[in-house]
Amino acid sequence: MKSIRRGQHMITLVIFLFIIAMITLVVKIHKESAFYMTHANQQVLGKVYDRSGDVLFDGSGEDYEVNYFLDVGNLIGDDKGQMSNTLVARNLDKLNNYSFATGLLEDGGKAAIYTSLDHYANQAVYNAYNGRKGCAVAYDYKTGEILVCVSLPSLDVTEGYSNIANFESGTLISKNLYGTVPGSTQKVSTLIAALEVMGADTLFSKSYTCTGEYMNKGGNVIKCHNSSGHGTQNIQEAIENSCNPFFAQLVEDEDFPLESIREIYRNMGYAVDDDEPDTISIDGIICQKASTTLVDPYDFNTQWGCIGQGDTLVSPVQLMMWQSAIANGTGKMTMPYLIDHVTDVNGRASDYAKTEYSEEIFSPATAETVRQILLTNGSNNYTYSIDGYSVGVKSGTAQVKNGDEENSLLAGFVDDSRHPIAFCIMIEDKNGGSIKTEHIAQVMLDALCS
């Protein structure tokens, strides 16, 4: 009898384990079927929309007017495998019109991604470049919603890749996500570090003289863009004049030890010297973080790096994010996002975005001082070129391609609670045409604020 009972217990256990295994299998199939369908030839993808309901990607293959997706082509991407660091490529599972329960819904599937982007503003910014190369990104520094993210050259994904061999360099990436030479926009980071180390009173009490060039203590010459020099200046004037000799002397100042600069830069997200480079994830899209090399306060490349050349690289997205920490007056960055929410194959909405902030990367006191410095620069120098907006800004000229070309950059924010916009704009080869970053900013803000 005991052996019979043991046999019955064993059979019951086997049946129980079989039922558990079947339930697990069904749940696994139900959860993962969408993933496998998006990686199969029979996938049917849903749409990506902008904040107003304009289509930014359509997996159904429906016809759209030529170049309708050109402004966001290398950010939104598609499912063809040619671009991996795009919204569609990183979120294929959210667009799949298939579920284990309903099967493949070619006509009735409602899977979609609803983004924070403004298609009208992106098109306006793209057109404002008038064929020039570069990139522009803007977001709401209160919420984190990315509104504009244009990178040129770009592509209309509906046109396909048959001519890929002739695509211009950079067509298949959004340059906003990758490190670039920041030029004098880097001086904002050095300003932040100086305020954190010295405090506002000490920093504003210091002045240095620019004669057009400065022989640093290492015996190397730091040249100013103004060959006649700027004379004796304080920090406000040096920011407005974007004076290289001033910042070279600031880096050499005994009240501003290099190890402190390293520490503040690291707090801001730089990989310094041999640090392992890190990234920012924006709804699965990877954005590079800043990096630089700082070896000696009297070293030419170290000073040049703090000025925005040398080994320093920063993505336009991160330049924009630092502006949010300044504009909000908190020293905390508003973390950017693209996906507002998604709907599944049955139209059920989920994954609603929420505003998130970084840890404090510099003090609120520093944020407020930098805010006022940049607003003063905007008021004194950009009132007419960016008309109708109170902006805090810092421009930059970046030498690239071994000094053969110069890129123009502008990072800033709008000081208006109705339109809390932070932005970064870059124009490549600034001497190759008459378009200026201020013109792009004007078009962008007009499109977003109208």
PENOR-V350040 format. One record per pair of residues at least 12 apart in sequence whose ideal C-beta (glycine too) atoms are under 6 Angstrom apart, sorted by the first residue. I is the first residue (numbers start at 1). J is the second residue. D is the distance in Angstrom with one decimal. If there is no record, write none. Layout:
# PENOR-V350040
[[I J D] [I J D]]
This chain:
# PENOR-V350040
[[29 100 5.5] [30 100 4.2] [33 100 4.4] [34 93 5.6] [34 96 4.3] [34 98 5.6] [35 93 5.2] [37 96 5.5] [37 98 4.2] [38 92 4.2] [38 93 5.8] [38 96 4.5] [44 97 4.7] [44 106 5.2] [45 59 2.6] [45 95 4.4] [46 95 4.6] [46 97 5.4] [46 111 3.6] [46 112 4.5] [47 112 5.0] [48 76 5.7] [48 113 4.7] [49 114 5.0] [50 115 5.9] [50 117 4.7] [50 119 4.1] [51 116 5.7] [51 118 5.8] [54 119 4.1] [56 72 5.5] [56 76 5.0] [57 76 4.9] [57 88 5.7] [67 156 5.0] [69 156 5.0] [69 157 5.8] [70 154 5.5] [70 156 4.7] [71 122 4.3] [71 123 4.8] [71 126 3.9] [71 150 5.7] [72 122 5.6] [73 154 4.6] [73 155 4.4] [73 156 5.6] [73 157 5.3] [74 151 5.5] [74 154 5.0] [74 172 5.9] [74 173 5.9] [74 174 5.2] [75 149 5.0] [75 174 4.6] [76 88 5.9] [77 89 5.1] [78 157 4.3] [82 161 5.4] [83 172 5.0] [85 285 5.8] [85 286 5.6] [87 338 5.9] [90 284 3.3] [90 285 5.5] [91 284 5.8] [94 113 5.6] [94 342 4.7] [95 111 5.4] [96 111 5.8] [97 109 2.6] [97 111 4.8] [97 345 5.1] [99 345 5.0] [105 345 5.9] [109 345 4.8] [110 343 5.4] [110 347 3.8] [111 344 5.8] [111 345 4.9] [112 343 5.0] [113 339 5.7] [113 342 5.3] [114 340 4.9] [114 341 5.3] [115 338 5.1] [116 145 3.6] [116 146 5.4] [116 338 6.0] [116 340 5.2] [118 147 5.0] [121 148 5.3] [121 447 3.8] [121 448 5.0] [122 148 5.4] [122 150 5.5] [124 443 5.5] [124 447 4.1] [125 148 5.6] [125 150 4.8] [125 444 5.1] [126 150 5.0] [128 440 5.3] [128 443 4.1] [129 152 5.3] [130 435 6.0] [132 427 5.9] [132 433 5.5] [132 435 5.4] [133 152 5.1] [133 428 4.2] [134 152 5.8] [134 426 4.7] [134 427 4.3] [134 428 4.9] [135 151 4.2] [135 175 4.1] [135 176 4.8] [135 316 5.8] [135 426 5.3] [136 150 5.0] [136 425 4.6] [136 440 5.7] [137 149 5.0] [137 176 4.3] [137 316 5.2] [137 317 5.7] [137 320 5.5] [137 424 5.6] [138 421 5.5] [138 423 3.9] [138 444 5.9] [139 336 5.2] [140 420 5.6] [141 324 3.7] [141 327 5.0] [141 334 5.3] [141 420 5.0] [141 422 4.2] [142 420 4.5] [143 355 5.0] [144 334 4.7] [144 335 5.4] [144 336 5.2] [144 337 5.2] [144 355 5.3] [146 336 5.2] [146 338 5.2] [147 448 5.9] [148 444 6.0] [149 176 5.6] [151 174 4.4] [151 175 4.5] [151 176 5.8] [153 168 4.5] [153 171 4.8] [155 171 5.5] [176 316 4.5] [176 317 5.2] [177 287 4.4] [177 315 5.9] [178 288 5.4] [178 315 5.8] [179 288 4.8] [179 313 3.3] [179 315 5.4] [181 398 3.9] [181 400 5.5] [182 308 4.8] [182 314 4.4] [182 396 5.8] [183 308 4.5] [183 396 3.0] [183 397 4.8] [183 398 3.4] [183 409 5.4] [184 242 4.5] [184 308 5.1] [184 396 3.9] [185 319 5.7] [185 394 5.3] [185 396 3.8] [185 409 5.1] [185 411 4.7] [186 308 3.2] [186 312 5.7] [187 247 5.8] [188 394 5.1] [190 247 6.0] [190 306 4.6] [192 362 5.2] [192 366 5.8] [192 370 6.0] [193 261 4.9] [193 264 3.9] [194 256 5.8] [195 366 4.3] [195 369 5.6] [196 264 5.0] [196 362 5.5] [196 366 5.5] [197 256 5.7] [197 260 4.5] [198 255 5.5] [200 369 4.9] [203 235 5.5] [204 234 5.9] [204 235 6.0] [207 232 5.2] [207 234 5.2] [208 246 4.9] [208 249 4.1] [209 232 4.7] [210 224 5.5] [210 229 4.5] [210 230 4.2] [210 243 5.1] [210 245 4.3] [210 246 5.8] [211 229 4.2] [212 224 5.4] [212 227 4.7] [212 228 5.6] [212 229 4.0] [214 245 3.6] [214 248 5.3] [216 248 5.5] [217 252 5.7] [217 298 4.2] [218 298 4.0] [218 299 5.7] [220 300 3.9] [222 244 5.3] [222 245 5.5] [222 248 4.2] [224 243 5.8] [224 244 5.0] [224 245 5.3] [230 243 5.0] [233 246 5.7] [236 373 5.8] [239 373 5.6] [239 377 5.8] [240 377 5.0] [244 307 5.4] [247 307 5.1] [248 303 4.5] [251 297 5.4] [251 303 5.0] [251 306 5.1] [252 297 5.4] [258 294 5.9] [258 297 4.6] [262 294 5.5] [267 361 5.0] [268 361 5.0] [269 289 5.1] [269 290 5.9] [270 290 4.5] [270 292 5.6] [271 291 4.2] [272 294 5.9] [273 293 5.7] [277 291 5.7] [282 336 5.5] [283 337 5.9] [283 338 4.9] [283 339 4.6] [287 315 5.7] [287 317 5.0] [288 315 5.2] [290 314 4.2] [290 318 5.6] [291 313 5.4] [292 305 4.7] [292 311 5.6] [292 312 4.1] [293 311 4.1] [308 396 5.7] [316 424 4.0] [316 426 5.9] [319 411 4.5] [319 424 4.3] [320 422 5.1] [320 423 6.0] [320 424 4.4] [321 333 4.5] [323 411 5.7] [323 413 4.7] [323 422 4.0] [324 422 4.9] [325 361 6.0] [325 367 6.0] [326 367 5.3] [326 370 5.0] [326 371 5.1] [327 413 3.9] [327 422 5.8] [329 364 5.9] [329 367 5.0] [329 368 5.2] [330 364 5.6] [331 360 4.8] [331 361 5.9] [331 362 4.5] [331 363 5.3] [331 364 5.2] [331 367 4.5] [332 357 4.4] [332 358 5.4] [332 360 5.3] [333 358 4.1] [334 357 5.9] [335 356 4.5] [337 353 4.9] [340 353 5.2] [374 392 3.3] [375 392 4.3] [375 415 5.9] [378 391 4.1] [378 392 5.2] [378 393 4.9] [385 438 3.9] [386 438 5.5] [386 441 5.2] [386 442 5.4] [389 414 5.3] [389 445 5.5] [390 415 4.4] [391 412 5.2] [391 414 5.7] [392 412 5.5] [392 413 5.3] [393 412 3.3] [394 411 5.7] [395 410 5.1] [396 409 4.1] [405 429 4.7] [406 430 5.3] [407 426 5.8] [407 428 5.2] [408 427 4.6] [408 430 3.8] [408 437 5.2] [409 426 4.9] [410 425 4.7] [410 437 3.7] [411 424 4.6] [419 449 4.7] [425 437 4.6] [425 440 4.9] [425 441 5.9]]
